[in-house]
């Protein structure tokens, strides 16, 4: 029983071919393409409004040098949001529950922010490793601690996204299994469990959106420190 709960996180395979590439590329098909006409439909208008509002809020604390990342951050946000939301549908696979994928997104982007800081302003970037006014005996210890915290950032990004989505999917499956088992035995309890499952599903939808936003927001804060 316990092994079947975790089967949903295994990469689907068809004829020996992993289908994770298909699961990653499929969400882009769902987004409407811009039209050459002046007047667009409601869906394109809503999409443009959402992207403009998100980009303006995300880039508000950044200096003009960081605005070059607007397209990358917006695309990453839409990518994570669509994958997380599609993963809540029945009989679907959520690629963002795989730590390897999340680390593959977090590590290069975090490393890019660090390289930009070291190239543009190395003194300011290295200054984050030692807070101002630190007592002399604590300098070596604080440098080690800040260095470790710096290198833990991409791991925290990947693990946070993976753990939140995995925990939500497991909890939904556990409660759904309990409702299915209790239905012939205790129908009243099964109905209450189903209501809890519905509320939990709404919560998981919010978690899927929030985690995609938090992932991109933390990357923008890392970028803010280095531009």
Rosetta blueprint (number, residue, H / E / L):
1 X L
2 X H
3 X H
4 X H
5 X H
6 X L
7 X H
8 X H
9 X H
10 X L
11 X L
12 X L
13 X E
14 X E
15 X L
16 X L
17 X E
18 X E
19 X L
20 X H
21 X H
22 X H
23 X H
24 X H
25 X H
26 X H
27 X H
28 X H
29 X H
30 X H
31 X L
32 X L
33 X L
34 X L
35 X L
36 X L
37 X L
38 X L
39 X L
40 X L
41 X L
42 X H
43 X H
44 X H
45 X H
46 X H
47 X H
48 X H
49 X H
50 X H
51 X H
52 X H
53 X H
54 X H
55 X H
56 X H
57 X H
58 X H
59 X L
60 X L
61 X L
62 X L
63 X L
64 X H
65 X H
66 X H
67 X H
68 X H
69 X H
70 X H
71 X H
72 X H
73 X H
74 X H
75 X H
76 X H
77 X H
78 X H
79 X H
80 X H
81 X H
82 X H
83 X H
84 X H
85 X H
86 X H
87 X L
88 X L
89 X L
90 X L
91 X L
92 X L
93 X L
94 X L
95 X H
96 X H
97 X H
98 X L
99 X H
100 X H
101 X H
102 X H
103 X H
104 X H
105 X H
106 X H
107 X H
108 X H
109 X H
110 X H
111 X H
112 X H
113 X H
114 X H
115 X H
116 X H
117 X H
118 X H
119 X H
120 X H
121 X L
122 X H
123 X H
124 X H
125 X H
126 X H
127 X H
128 X L
129 X L
130 X L
131 X L
132 X L
133 X L
134 X L
135 X L
136 X H
137 X H
138 X H
139 X H
140 X H
141 X H
142 X H
143 X H
144 X H
145 X H
146 X H
147 X H
148 X H
149 X H
150 X H
151 X H
152 X H
153 X H
154 X H
155 X H
156 X H
157 X H
158 X H
159 X H
160 X H
161 X H
162 X H
163 X H
164 X H
165 X H
166 X H
167 X H
168 X H
169 X H
170 X H
171 X H
172 X H
173 X H
174 X H
175 X H
176 X H
177 X H
178 X H
179 X H
180 X H
181 X H
182 X H
183 X L
184 X L
185 X L
186 X L
187 X H
188 X H
189 X H
190 X H
191 X H
192 X H
193 X H
194 X H
195 X H
196 X H
197 X H
198 X H
199 X H
200 X H
201 X H
202 X H
203 X H
204 X H
205 X H
206 X H
207 X H
208 X H
209 X H
210 X H
211 X H
212 X H
213 X H
214 X H
215 X H
216 X H
217 X H
218 X H
219 X H
220 X H
221 X H
222 X H
223 X H
224 X H
225 X L
226 X L
227 X L
